[in-house]
Every structure is written in C-alpha cells, then in structure tokens.
Amino acid sequence: MKKTGILKAMKLCKDYEKMSAEKKQKLREERLNEIVKHARENSPYYKKLYQDVPEDFKLSDLPPVDKRTLMENWNDWVCDRNLTLADVEEFMEDTDNIGRKLKDKYLVFTTSGSTGNPLVSVYDKTANNIMGGIGACRSYARKEDLKAFIKRGKRSMAVFADEGFYLGNSSIRSRLLSMPWKKKQMAISSALYPISKIVQQLNEFQPVMLGGYPSNLELLIDEAKEGRLQISPVIIMTGGEYLSDELRARLADTFHCYVQTSYSCTEGGTVACECRHRHFHVNDDWLIVEPVDVKGNPVPDGVLSDKIYLTNLYNYTQPYIRYEVTDRVIMHHEMCACGNPAHWLELEGRTDDVTTFMEEGKEIKVAPLSIYAVLKEVHEIRRFQVLVYPDNKMELRIEEKEGEKKEAVFEEAKACLEKFMATQGVESVTITLSEDKPRQNQNSGKFKHIINMQKEK
C-alpha cells in the first residue's frame, strides 16, 4: 500500500462515500486482492497458509485465522522481516514508550479481548493515518455535536487505563508526543486513579468532549449528582466496552448531552461508527466483517452470529485476513434511516462487572477495566480472571506463562492488586489463589476477566 498521510486518508474516506455502489465494490475487491498478494509475498506464515489458494480466489477460499495461532507464529506472520516479537516485548518493558514508535516506524498496541489470550499488534504510519482518517470523518453521529464541540473550544478528555499499550490511550499519547501544543485541547485521566482524582482533573480541564470506558464513566454519575463533578460536555463518546441503553440514558440525563459509542478493536481500529439511530455502520472501505456460526459458516442477515471474521484492508505490516473475533453481531443490509448506505450491525451486550467494596461503612465502586489494567501489567501471567465476593473477598484465577511458578506469580499479582485497591480507599481486602484456571461461561461461551459473584447470584 502506498504511503498515506492523514489528509490523504481523510480524502480517501470522503471520496468513497461519494462513489456508486459498483465503484465501491470494485475498490473493496482491489484492496482485498492487494493485501492478500502482499501477505503471500512477505509473510512466511501466509505464504504457507495460502499455498493451495487459487490466484482468482473468493474471500471464502481464504482459510480463517485466530489470535492464538497468529501469536504462536508472530515472527513469521509480520511482513517486516526485520521485526521480531522479542523486539516488541523489550520495547514494551518501558511504559514510557507508550505512544512512541518502535524502530521509529511502528506504534505498538496490545489487548486481551474476550478470549483472554493477549495480542501484540504493530501499526505503521500509513495504517495509523487510515485509522485517524476514519475517526476524523465519521466519529460523530450528529453534525450538530461536532459543531458544538468546535464552537466550545475542542477540549477532549478521556478516562482510560493509561499504563498499558492499549489502542485508546496509546493513540492519544502518540498525538500528544508528536503535537505537544495539543495539551490544552487533549488529555487523559487514568482509570486507575481514585475517583476523587479523576473528578479533580476533569474539573480543572473542563472537557467539551468526555470519553472513556462505560464502566468508568458510570462511576462519574454519582459524582456529578452530588455536585463534586462540575463539567458540561456537549458530547460523551464511550468505547472499549459495551454501552447499554440504560447506562446511555443515565449518562445523557446526568450530563445533559448526547451520548454515543463505536465498535472498535485493536485488530481493526474503528470497525463501525454509530449513527443517530444507534446502528453501527461498518467502515467497509477499509474493513470486511463476516458474521459466521460456530463452525465458520455464513450467518444470514437478521440472525445473531456466534463470531465474526474480520479482514483489515490497510494494515500491511501485520495482515489480519479473515481473523476470528468472538463478538456476536447481527448484520443488516437494509437501508438505514440515517441515509448511510453502508451495511450495519447490532452488537450483543458484553461487559465485565462493576465491583463494589465496603470500607468503614462506605461503599466504594471500582471499574472492572481498572482491575484488569493492573493485572495485565504482571507479565508473568498468561491469562487471569478475578472473582469478587461479598466482604471484600477476591479470588484470583491464574494461568502462568511457561517456566513460571504459579505461587510466585500469584504473590506478585496479589501485591499489585492490594496496592491498587489501597489507592481506591479499600484497605481491608482478602485475595486468594483459586485452584481453577480462567474459564469462559459454560452456557454462553463468553469470557469475563472480572466477575462480580454477588451479582452472578
């Protein structure tokens, strides 16, 4: 793919919206053929995988891939033959590198996702510009909110876990490092901070756009109602978790503004943007979404899928082609009332649980992604799951990395978790090691990192 700057990326997005259906289809086919050709020629993994795929292939001819397999073959998967997973892991050992470029070329993103298996991904400048172009052109569901945001000074602040190489905070920090003059317009408050400190930072910054994980923003509702949080955003944009209709309404009522979300993932960036009718329109010029059943067979419109196959048409360094994502969606091809002709999705609700603790008779709520972010940085852990019981009891399920001793890993995780809980005002917490390994729900197949057992009952 040719090198593409941010302005060119925005133009490509706008030009696509003006094309006829026939031209759009032709462009998508060209982009698919180009990235498959590139993967065959530059990725040893894909070269072997596609050895029996004909030159005049159909999308369904391409074997699907999954996170675990790609991570096991990381060095052969990437198309830059001078890049290794060891390089990336060494780079990530220093959290000051968040938002900085590995080898002056690549932003590094990590995630764990609904299967609990970690992913390490790299994006070059062109791929990051494409992501930025999509966001600049399509992130606002309503034009009036964009106009109000600009009129009020364009100050945005997001509440994210800022100590890991996650898509949201890494992207923001990258922009702040490259454009330091943006610090008066763009900021992050750490989801790991006590709620009082987050409130203080928001009050000082006075964001016009408030962003963050839904479970963290939920904790701000009581702060606003009690008068401690005094901000007046014109728009709230959530991400990273499912936004329920109930929480959307509560946020809108509390902050007197429009609330929207998007469908994003590390492997594809913003996969679908929400319109004013709350339909997730797929950015189908850059991404292909295939709803499938548990066996990988196509699922018709209007039927809930078991998972999707995602194809990223712009990440040439690390191609995701028919990549399995365990999100369950319903696809629609009928015209949306908003006028956007792109097909759209309904997403099945999925989120970890907000947890509640008691300290000296005071109820303290802790967002799940805050706990997740703390344990994610214990690098000896391969997978984990936290069960939260009444009386401030926590049970930790651990799957340690090869060569590590579970008891030693648990003690490190316990110390990190106790230290974090103390920052939240929870001093009396009991953390035990479970005999069980992390596991998905036996009925739904979903994986939660943080489970509120009081709620489960």
JOURPE-V29312 format. One record per residue. N is the residue number from 1. SS is DSSP state (@ for helix, = for strand, . for the rest). PHI is phi in degrees with one decimal (none if undefined). Layout:
BEGIN
n:N ss:SS phi:PHI
n:N ss:SS phi:PHI
END
This chain:
BEGIN
n:1 ss:. phi:none
n:2 ss:. phi:-66.6
n:3 ss:. phi:-60.4
n:4 ss:. phi:-131.0
n:5 ss:. phi:-82.4
n:6 ss:@ phi:-64.8
n:7 ss:@ phi:-66.5
n:8 ss:@ phi:-66.5
n:9 ss:@ phi:-62.3
n:10 ss:@ phi:-64.3
n:11 ss:@ phi:-64.4
n:12 ss:@ phi:-61.2
n:13 ss:@ phi:-64.3
n:14 ss:@ phi:-68.0
n:15 ss:@ phi:-62.3
n:16 ss:@ phi:-61.8
n:17 ss:@ phi:-64.5
n:18 ss:@ phi:-92.9
n:19 ss:. phi:-75.2
n:20 ss:. phi:-73.5
n:21 ss:@ phi:-59.5
n:22 ss:@ phi:-66.0
n:23 ss:@ phi:-68.4
n:24 ss:@ phi:-62.8
n:25 ss:@ phi:-62.0
n:26 ss:@ phi:-63.5
n:27 ss:@ phi:-64.1
n:28 ss:@ phi:-61.6
n:29 ss:@ phi:-64.3
n:30 ss:@ phi:-63.2
n:31 ss:@ phi:-66.6
n:32 ss:@ phi:-64.6
n:33 ss:@ phi:-61.4
n:34 ss:@ phi:-67.1
n:35 ss:@ phi:-74.5
n:36 ss:@ phi:-66.6
n:37 ss:@ phi:-61.3
n:38 ss:@ phi:-62.4
n:39 ss:@ phi:-64.2
n:40 ss:@ phi:-61.2
n:41 ss:@ phi:-84.6
n:42 ss:@ phi:-122.0
n:43 ss:. phi:-113.8
n:44 ss:@ phi:-56.3
n:45 ss:@ phi:-64.1
n:46 ss:@ phi:-70.5
n:47 ss:@ phi:-58.5
n:48 ss:@ phi:-71.5
n:49 ss:@ phi:-62.6
n:50 ss:. phi:-99.4
n:51 ss:. phi:-62.2
n:52 ss:. phi:-104.8
n:53 ss:. phi:-83.7
n:54 ss:. phi:-67.1
n:55 ss:. phi:-64.7
n:56 ss:. phi:-94.1
n:57 ss:. phi:-71.0
n:58 ss:. phi:-101.9
n:59 ss:@ phi:-54.5
n:60 ss:@ phi:-68.5
n:61 ss:@ phi:-74.8
n:62 ss:. phi:-83.3
n:63 ss:. phi:-63.4
n:64 ss:. phi:-70.4
n:65 ss:= phi:-128.6
n:66 ss:. phi:-135.8
n:67 ss:@ phi:-60.0
n:68 ss:@ phi:-61.0
n:69 ss:@ phi:-65.1
n:70 ss:@ phi:-65.3
n:71 ss:@ phi:-66.2
n:72 ss:@ phi:-67.9
n:73 ss:. phi:-116.4
n:74 ss:@ phi:-53.7
n:75 ss:@ phi:-64.5
n:76 ss:@ phi:-88.3
n:77 ss:@ phi:-75.0
n:78 ss:. phi:-66.9
n:79 ss:. phi:-90.1
n:80 ss:. phi:-86.1
n:81 ss:. phi:-72.2
n:82 ss:. phi:-96.3
n:83 ss:. phi:-112.9
n:84 ss:. phi:-127.2
n:85 ss:@ phi:-63.0
n:86 ss:@ phi:-61.1
n:87 ss:@ phi:-58.7
n:88 ss:@ phi:-67.6
n:89 ss:@ phi:-64.8
n:90 ss:@ phi:-64.5
n:91 ss:@ phi:-60.9
n:92 ss:@ phi:-77.5
n:93 ss:. phi:-65.1
n:94 ss:. phi:-104.3
n:95 ss:@ phi:-67.0
n:96 ss:@ phi:-67.5
n:97 ss:@ phi:-81.6
n:98 ss:. phi:-59.0
n:99 ss:. phi:85.5
n:100 ss:. phi:-93.5
n:101 ss:. phi:-101.4
n:102 ss:= phi:-69.1
n:103 ss:. phi:54.6
n:104 ss:. phi:60.0
n:105 ss:. phi:-130.6
n:106 ss:= phi:-123.6
n:107 ss:= phi:-82.0
n:108 ss:= phi:-108.6
n:109 ss:= phi:-127.0
n:110 ss:= phi:-128.7
n:111 ss:= phi:-154.8
n:112 ss:. phi:-120.0
n:113 ss:. phi:78.2
n:114 ss:. phi:-74.5
n:115 ss:. phi:-91.4
n:116 ss:. phi:84.1
n:117 ss:. phi:-90.9
n:118 ss:. phi:-71.7
n:119 ss:= phi:-123.6
n:120 ss:= phi:-120.2
n:121 ss:= phi:-130.0
n:122 ss:= phi:-125.0
n:123 ss:= phi:-128.0
n:124 ss:. phi:-82.0
n:125 ss:@ phi:-62.3
n:126 ss:@ phi:-63.4
n:127 ss:@ phi:-61.5
n:128 ss:@ phi:-65.8
n:129 ss:@ phi:-68.7
n:130 ss:@ phi:-62.8
n:131 ss:@ phi:-58.6
n:132 ss:@ phi:-65.4
n:133 ss:@ phi:-64.3
n:134 ss:@ phi:-61.6
n:135 ss:@ phi:-64.0
n:136 ss:@ phi:-66.1
n:137 ss:@ phi:-90.5
n:138 ss:@ phi:-131.5
n:139 ss:. phi:-73.9
n:140 ss:. phi:-89.2
n:141 ss:. phi:-71.3
n:142 ss:. phi:-127.8
n:143 ss:@ phi:-62.5
n:144 ss:@ phi:-65.5
n:145 ss:@ phi:-72.5
n:146 ss:@ phi:-64.3
n:147 ss:@ phi:-62.6
n:148 ss:@ phi:-65.7
n:149 ss:@ phi:-60.3
n:150 ss:@ phi:-66.3
n:151 ss:@ phi:-63.3
n:152 ss:. phi:-87.6
n:153 ss:. phi:113.0
n:154 ss:. phi:60.6
n:155 ss:. phi:-85.9
n:156 ss:= phi:-125.4
n:157 ss:= phi:-140.4
n:158 ss:= phi:-119.4
n:159 ss:= phi:-101.1
n:160 ss:= phi:-128.8
n:161 ss:. phi:-71.4
n:162 ss:. phi:-103.3
n:163 ss:. phi:-106.1
n:164 ss:. phi:-127.6
n:165 ss:. phi:-88.4
n:166 ss:. phi:-88.5
n:167 ss:@ phi:-56.7
n:168 ss:@ phi:-64.9
n:169 ss:@ phi:-72.4
n:170 ss:@ phi:-65.4
n:171 ss:@ phi:-65.0
n:172 ss:@ phi:-66.2
n:173 ss:@ phi:-64.2
n:174 ss:@ phi:-60.4
n:175 ss:@ phi:-67.3
n:176 ss:@ phi:-68.7
n:177 ss:@ phi:-69.3
n:178 ss:@ phi:-83.6
n:179 ss:. phi:-133.7
n:180 ss:@ phi:-59.5
n:181 ss:@ phi:-67.8
n:182 ss:@ phi:-80.5
n:183 ss:@ phi:-62.2
n:184 ss:@ phi:-83.1
n:185 ss:. phi:-116.6
n:186 ss:= phi:-144.2
n:187 ss:= phi:-155.6
n:188 ss:= phi:-125.1
n:189 ss:= phi:-110.5
n:190 ss:= phi:-73.1
n:191 ss:. phi:-65.5
n:192 ss:. phi:-84.1
n:193 ss:. phi:-71.4
n:194 ss:. phi:-58.3
n:195 ss:@ phi:-59.0
n:196 ss:@ phi:-64.4
n:197 ss:@ phi:-72.9
n:198 ss:@ phi:-61.0
n:199 ss:@ phi:-61.0
n:200 ss:@ phi:-60.0
n:201 ss:@ phi:-66.4
n:202 ss:@ phi:-65.6
n:203 ss:@ phi:-63.2
n:204 ss:@ phi:-72.6
n:205 ss:@ phi:-84.3
n:206 ss:. phi:51.2
n:207 ss:. phi:-67.3
n:208 ss:. phi:-87.0
n:209 ss:= phi:-117.0
n:210 ss:= phi:-106.7
n:211 ss:= phi:-125.7
n:212 ss:= phi:149.2
n:213 ss:. phi:-70.3
n:214 ss:@ phi:-52.9
n:215 ss:@ phi:-66.9
n:216 ss:@ phi:-75.8
n:217 ss:@ phi:-66.7
n:218 ss:@ phi:-59.9
n:219 ss:@ phi:-68.2
n:220 ss:@ phi:-82.6
n:221 ss:@ phi:-61.9
n:222 ss:@ phi:-64.8
n:223 ss:@ phi:-61.9
n:224 ss:@ phi:-71.4
n:225 ss:@ phi:-66.2
n:226 ss:. phi:-85.0
n:227 ss:. phi:87.7
n:228 ss:. phi:-77.2
n:229 ss:. phi:-98.3
n:230 ss:. phi:-127.3
n:231 ss:. phi:-131.0
n:232 ss:. phi:-133.6
n:233 ss:. phi:-67.9
n:234 ss:. phi:-94.6
n:235 ss:= phi:-155.2
n:236 ss:= phi:-118.1
n:237 ss:= phi:-119.1
n:238 ss:= phi:-103.8
n:239 ss:. phi:-170.4
n:240 ss:. phi:86.6
n:241 ss:. phi:-145.0
n:242 ss:. phi:-70.2
n:243 ss:. phi:-102.9
n:244 ss:. phi:-76.9
n:245 ss:@ phi:-61.5
n:246 ss:@ phi:-65.2
n:247 ss:@ phi:-69.6
n:248 ss:@ phi:-57.1
n:249 ss:@ phi:-66.0
n:250 ss:@ phi:-65.4
n:251 ss:@ phi:-64.3
n:252 ss:@ phi:-63.4
n:253 ss:@ phi:-68.1
n:254 ss:@ phi:-73.6
n:255 ss:@ phi:-103.1
n:256 ss:. phi:55.5
n:257 ss:. phi:-149.5
n:258 ss:= phi:-76.3
n:259 ss:= phi:-123.7
n:260 ss:= phi:-140.3
n:261 ss:. phi:-146.0
n:262 ss:= phi:-148.3
n:263 ss:= phi:-112.5
n:264 ss:= phi:-131.9
n:265 ss:= phi:-156.6
n:266 ss:. phi:-59.6
n:267 ss:. phi:-72.4
n:268 ss:. phi:-134.7
n:269 ss:= phi:68.3
n:270 ss:= phi:-79.9
n:271 ss:= phi:-73.8
n:272 ss:= phi:-147.2
n:273 ss:= phi:-105.3
n:274 ss:= phi:-82.1
n:275 ss:. phi:-98.6
n:276 ss:. phi:-67.6
n:277 ss:. phi:-94.8
n:278 ss:. phi:63.9
n:279 ss:. phi:-99.4
n:280 ss:= phi:-92.3
n:281 ss:= phi:-82.9
n:282 ss:= phi:-68.7
n:283 ss:. phi:-78.6
n:284 ss:. phi:-76.5
n:285 ss:. phi:-76.2
n:286 ss:. phi:-121.3
n:287 ss:= phi:-141.7
n:288 ss:= phi:-115.5
n:289 ss:= phi:-116.3
n:290 ss:= phi:-116.6
n:291 ss:= phi:-73.0
n:292 ss:= phi:-136.5
n:293 ss:. phi:-87.3
n:294 ss:. phi:-62.9
n:295 ss:. phi:-93.5
n:296 ss:. phi:88.7
n:297 ss:. phi:-85.0
n:298 ss:= phi:-57.0
n:299 ss:. phi:-107.2
n:300 ss:. phi:-68.9
n:301 ss:. phi:-54.2
n:302 ss:. phi:83.5
n:303 ss:. phi:-114.2
n:304 ss:. phi:-68.6
n:305 ss:. phi:-82.0
n:306 ss:. phi:-88.2
n:307 ss:= phi:-169.2
n:308 ss:= phi:-131.8
n:309 ss:= phi:-105.3
n:310 ss:= phi:-111.3
n:311 ss:= phi:-118.0
n:312 ss:= phi:-93.3
n:313 ss:. phi:-93.4
n:314 ss:. phi:-128.7
n:315 ss:. phi:-93.5
n:316 ss:. phi:-84.6
n:317 ss:. phi:-73.3
n:318 ss:. phi:-139.3
n:319 ss:. phi:-65.1
n:320 ss:. phi:-107.2
n:321 ss:. phi:-122.1
n:322 ss:. phi:54.4
n:323 ss:= phi:-88.3
n:324 ss:= phi:-75.0
n:325 ss:= phi:-122.7
n:326 ss:. phi:-84.1
n:327 ss:. phi:-74.8
n:328 ss:. phi:-103.0
n:329 ss:= phi:-133.5
n:330 ss:= phi:-118.7
n:331 ss:= phi:-90.3
n:332 ss:= phi:-132.3
n:333 ss:. phi:-112.2
n:334 ss:. phi:-69.7
n:335 ss:. phi:-63.6
n:336 ss:. phi:-83.0
n:337 ss:. phi:-64.6
n:338 ss:. phi:-74.5
n:339 ss:. phi:97.3
n:340 ss:. phi:-75.2
n:341 ss:. phi:-76.8
n:342 ss:. phi:-64.3
n:343 ss:. phi:-62.7
n:344 ss:= phi:-134.7
n:345 ss:= phi:-120.3
n:346 ss:= phi:-107.0
n:347 ss:= phi:-107.5
n:348 ss:. phi:-75.9
n:349 ss:. phi:-66.6
n:350 ss:. phi:-154.4
n:351 ss:. phi:-161.0
n:352 ss:. phi:-74.5
n:353 ss:. phi:-95.1
n:354 ss:. phi:-67.1
n:355 ss:= phi:-107.5
n:356 ss:= phi:-123.5
n:357 ss:= phi:-125.5
n:358 ss:= phi:-122.8
n:359 ss:= phi:-142.1
n:360 ss:. phi:53.4
n:361 ss:. phi:78.7
n:362 ss:= phi:-101.7
n:363 ss:= phi:-82.6
n:364 ss:= phi:-124.4
n:365 ss:= phi:-98.2
n:366 ss:= phi:-127.4
n:367 ss:. phi:-71.5
n:368 ss:@ phi:-63.5
n:369 ss:@ phi:-70.1
n:370 ss:@ phi:-69.1
n:371 ss:@ phi:-63.9
n:372 ss:@ phi:-57.5
n:373 ss:@ phi:-63.6
n:374 ss:@ phi:-65.7
n:375 ss:@ phi:-73.2
n:376 ss:@ phi:-63.1
n:377 ss:. phi:-88.6
n:378 ss:. phi:-87.1
n:379 ss:. phi:-71.9
n:380 ss:. phi:-77.9
n:381 ss:= phi:-90.3
n:382 ss:= phi:-88.9
n:383 ss:= phi:-141.0
n:384 ss:= phi:-151.1
n:385 ss:= phi:-153.4
n:386 ss:= phi:-114.1
n:387 ss:= phi:-107.0
n:388 ss:= phi:-109.0
n:389 ss:= phi:-109.5
n:390 ss:. phi:-59.7
n:391 ss:. phi:64.1
n:392 ss:. phi:60.0
n:393 ss:= phi:-101.5
n:394 ss:= phi:-127.7
n:395 ss:= phi:-115.7
n:396 ss:= phi:-110.7
n:397 ss:= phi:-94.4
n:398 ss:= phi:-129.8
n:399 ss:= phi:-119.4
n:400 ss:= phi:-78.8
n:401 ss:. phi:-71.6
n:402 ss:. phi:-58.0
n:403 ss:. phi:91.9
n:404 ss:. phi:-97.6
n:405 ss:. phi:-96.9
n:406 ss:@ phi:-56.4
n:407 ss:@ phi:-63.1
n:408 ss:@ phi:-67.7
n:409 ss:@ phi:-64.4
n:410 ss:@ phi:-61.2
n:411 ss:@ phi:-61.7
n:412 ss:@ phi:-66.7
n:413 ss:@ phi:-62.7
n:414 ss:@ phi:-60.2
n:415 ss:@ phi:-62.3
n:416 ss:@ phi:-64.5
n:417 ss:@ phi:-69.7
n:418 ss:@ phi:-63.2
n:419 ss:@ phi:-62.6
n:420 ss:@ phi:-65.8
n:421 ss:@ phi:-61.1
n:422 ss:@ phi:-63.8
n:423 ss:@ phi:-65.8
n:424 ss:. phi:-88.7
n:425 ss:. phi:92.4
n:426 ss:. phi:-104.7
n:427 ss:. phi:-93.3
n:428 ss:. phi:-99.6
n:429 ss:. phi:-130.3
n:430 ss:= phi:-110.7
n:431 ss:= phi:-118.5
n:432 ss:= phi:-121.7
n:433 ss:= phi:-91.5
n:434 ss:. phi:-81.6
n:435 ss:. phi:-78.0
n:436 ss:. phi:-86.7
n:437 ss:. phi:-87.9
n:438 ss:. phi:-56.5
n:439 ss:. phi:-148.6
n:440 ss:. phi:-81.5
n:441 ss:. phi:-61.2
n:442 ss:. phi:-66.5
n:443 ss:. phi:-89.1
n:444 ss:. phi:-94.4
n:445 ss:. phi:80.3
n:446 ss:. phi:-77.6
n:447 ss:. phi:-118.6
n:448 ss:. phi:-115.7
n:449 ss:. phi:-77.8
n:450 ss:= phi:-120.9
n:451 ss:= phi:-120.9
n:452 ss:= phi:-84.3
n:453 ss:@ phi:-67.6
n:454 ss:@ phi:-65.6
n:455 ss:@ phi:-70.9
n:456 ss:@ phi:-60.7
n:457 ss:. phi:-74.9
END
